[in-house]
Amino acid sequence: MEVLAVILTLVVLSLVGFRVHTHLAIHERQVVSAWDRLDTLLTQRNGVLHMMGLADPDPLVDVQTALRAQEAARRRGDLPALARTERSIRAAWDSYLSELSEENEYAPALVGRTPERVAALDQAITDALARYNTAVADFSALRRHWALGPLARLAGYQAFDPIGPPPDTSP
């Protein structure tokens, strides 16, 4: 009878361990999926802005510089630099559009619906960023849980960092 109780206990513990591991794997996949979506949207938007810079390079120098910096940060996985460069891309793009609206002229690069497409991609990036940060927060909460945390570390689940505003470096 004792042997049966030990076997039953081991089976139950194995099933619980498998369920917990599956739960962690699902949450990790949500983080990775959210990052993939964000990465795809950044690549699409940066491609549109890059093509505009090729068509009309002079006024978009700031945008092109910020795009190169963001691509480098994205490839390095430098999330604070990614957040900083995203802000500078949006600021340079908004500045460019406001200058055009003040002059009441549209550059040849803006033929078509490019500003609307960039605005739609910016909104999608904002939404994807929020989904990524939510997924990271949920996964981090699981990793901090008293029972799930040790299993997550034992199973080799990595920690993810949210993408937030860069730290304030002003005095």
C-alpha positions as CSV (number, residue, x, y, z in Angstrom):
1,M,0.0,0.0,0.0
2,E,2.8,2.4,0.8
3,V,4.5,1.7,-2.6
4,L,1.2,2.5,-4.3
5,A,1.0,5.8,-2.4
6,V,4.6,6.7,-3.3
7,I,3.9,6.0,-7.0
8,L,0.7,7.9,-6.9
9,T,2.4,10.9,-5.3
10,L,5.2,10.8,-7.9
11,V,2.7,10.7,-10.7
12,V,0.7,13.6,-9.3
13,L,3.9,15.6,-8.8
14,S,5.0,14.8,-12.3
15,L,1.7,16.0,-13.7
16,V,1.8,19.2,-11.7
17,G,5.4,19.8,-12.8
18,F,4.5,19.3,-16.4
19,R,1.5,21.6,-16.1
20,V,3.6,24.4,-14.5
21,H,6.3,23.9,-17.1
22,T,3.7,24.2,-19.9
23,H,2.3,27.3,-18.3
24,L,5.7,28.9,-18.2
25,A,6.3,27.9,-21.8
26,I,3.1,29.5,-23.0
27,H,3.9,32.8,-21.3
28,E,7.4,32.8,-22.7
29,R,6.0,32.2,-26.2
30,Q,3.7,35.1,-25.7
31,V,6.6,37.4,-25.0
32,V,8.6,36.1,-28.0
33,S,5.5,36.5,-30.2
34,A,4.9,40.0,-29.1
35,W,8.6,40.9,-29.7
36,D,8.4,39.3,-33.2
37,R,5.3,41.5,-34.0
38,L,7.0,44.6,-32.7
39,D,10.2,43.8,-34.7
40,T,8.2,43.3,-37.9
41,L,6.3,46.6,-37.5
42,L,9.5,48.5,-36.8
43,T,11.1,47.0,-39.9
44,Q,8.1,47.9,-42.1
45,R,7.9,51.4,-40.8
46,N,11.6,52.0,-41.0
47,G,11.6,50.6,-44.6
48,V,8.9,53.1,-45.6
49,L,10.9,56.0,-44.0
50,H,14.1,54.7,-45.6
51,M,12.5,54.6,-49.1
52,M,11.3,58.2,-48.5
53,G,14.8,59.2,-47.5
54,L,16.2,57.8,-50.8
55,A,13.6,59.7,-52.8
56,D,14.1,63.1,-51.0
57,P,17.2,62.8,-48.8
58,D,17.9,66.4,-47.7
59,P,14.9,67.1,-45.4
60,L,15.0,63.6,-43.9
61,V,18.6,63.5,-42.7
62,D,17.5,63.4,-39.1
63,V,15.0,60.6,-39.7
64,Q,17.6,58.6,-41.6
65,T,20.2,59.0,-38.8
66,A,17.7,57.9,-36.2
67,L,16.7,54.9,-38.3
68,R,20.3,53.7,-38.5
69,A,20.7,54.1,-34.8
70,Q,17.5,52.2,-34.1
71,E,18.5,49.4,-36.5
72,A,21.8,49.0,-34.7
73,A,20.1,49.1,-31.3
74,R,17.5,46.5,-32.4
75,R,20.2,44.2,-33.6
76,R,22.1,44.5,-30.4
77,G,19.0,44.0,-28.3
78,D,19.7,47.4,-26.5
79,L,16.2,48.1,-25.3
80,P,16.9,51.6,-23.7
81,A,18.6,52.7,-27.0
82,L,15.6,51.3,-29.0
83,A,13.2,53.4,-26.9
84,R,15.4,56.5,-27.3
85,T,15.7,56.1,-31.0
86,E,12.0,55.5,-31.4
87,R,11.3,58.8,-29.8
88,S,13.8,60.6,-32.0
89,I,12.4,59.0,-35.2
90,R,8.9,60.1,-34.3
91,A,10.0,63.6,-33.3
92,A,12.0,64.0,-36.6
93,W,9.1,62.7,-38.6
94,D,6.6,65.0,-36.9
95,S,9.0,67.9,-37.4
96,Y,9.3,67.1,-41.1
97,L,5.5,66.8,-41.5
98,S,4.9,70.1,-39.7
99,E,7.4,71.9,-41.9
100,L,5.6,70.6,-44.9
101,S,2.2,71.7,-43.7
102,E,3.5,75.2,-42.9
103,E,4.9,75.5,-46.4
104,N,1.7,74.0,-47.9
105,E,3.7,71.8,-50.3
106,Y,4.3,68.1,-50.5
107,A,7.6,66.7,-51.3
108,P,7.8,64.1,-54.2
109,A,8.5,61.5,-51.6
110,L,5.0,62.0,-50.1
111,V,3.2,61.2,-53.2
112,G,0.6,58.6,-52.3
113,R,-0.5,57.8,-48.8
114,T,2.9,57.6,-47.2
115,P,2.1,59.9,-44.2
116,E,-1.1,57.9,-43.4
117,R,0.8,54.6,-43.7
118,V,3.6,55.8,-41.4
119,A,1.0,57.1,-38.9
120,A,-0.9,53.7,-39.0
121,L,2.4,51.8,-38.5
122,D,3.3,54.1,-35.6
123,Q,0.0,53.4,-34.0
124,A,0.5,49.6,-34.6
125,I,4.0,49.9,-33.1
126,T,2.6,51.6,-30.0
127,D,0.0,48.9,-29.6
128,A,2.6,46.1,-30.2
129,L,4.9,47.8,-27.6
130,A,2.1,47.8,-25.1
131,R,1.3,44.1,-25.8
132,Y,5.1,43.2,-25.4
133,N,5.4,45.1,-22.1
134,T,2.2,43.4,-20.8
135,A,3.5,39.9,-21.8
136,V,6.9,40.7,-20.2
137,A,5.1,41.9,-17.0
138,D,3.0,38.7,-16.9
139,F,6.0,36.4,-17.4
140,S,8.1,38.3,-14.9
141,A,5.3,37.9,-12.3
142,L,5.4,34.2,-12.9
143,R,9.2,34.1,-12.5
144,R,8.8,36.0,-9.2
145,H,6.2,33.5,-7.9
146,W,7.5,31.5,-4.9
147,A,6.8,28.1,-6.6
148,L,7.2,28.9,-10.3
149,G,10.3,31.0,-10.0
150,P,12.7,28.2,-9.0
151,L,11.3,26.0,-11.7
152,A,11.6,28.7,-14.3
153,R,15.3,29.2,-13.4
154,L,15.9,25.5,-13.2
155,A,14.3,25.0,-16.7
156,G,16.4,27.8,-18.1
157,Y,13.7,30.3,-18.9
158,Q,15.3,33.7,-19.6
159,A,14.2,37.0,-18.1
160,F,12.9,39.6,-20.4
161,D,13.1,43.4,-20.0
162,P,10.3,45.7,-20.8
163,I,10.8,48.5,-23.3
164,G,10.2,51.7,-21.4
165,P,11.3,55.3,-21.4
166,P,15.0,55.8,-21.1
167,P,16.2,56.8,-17.7
168,D,16.4,60.5,-17.1
169,T,20.0,61.5,-17.2
170,S,19.4,65.2,-16.5
171,P,20.8,66.6,-13.2
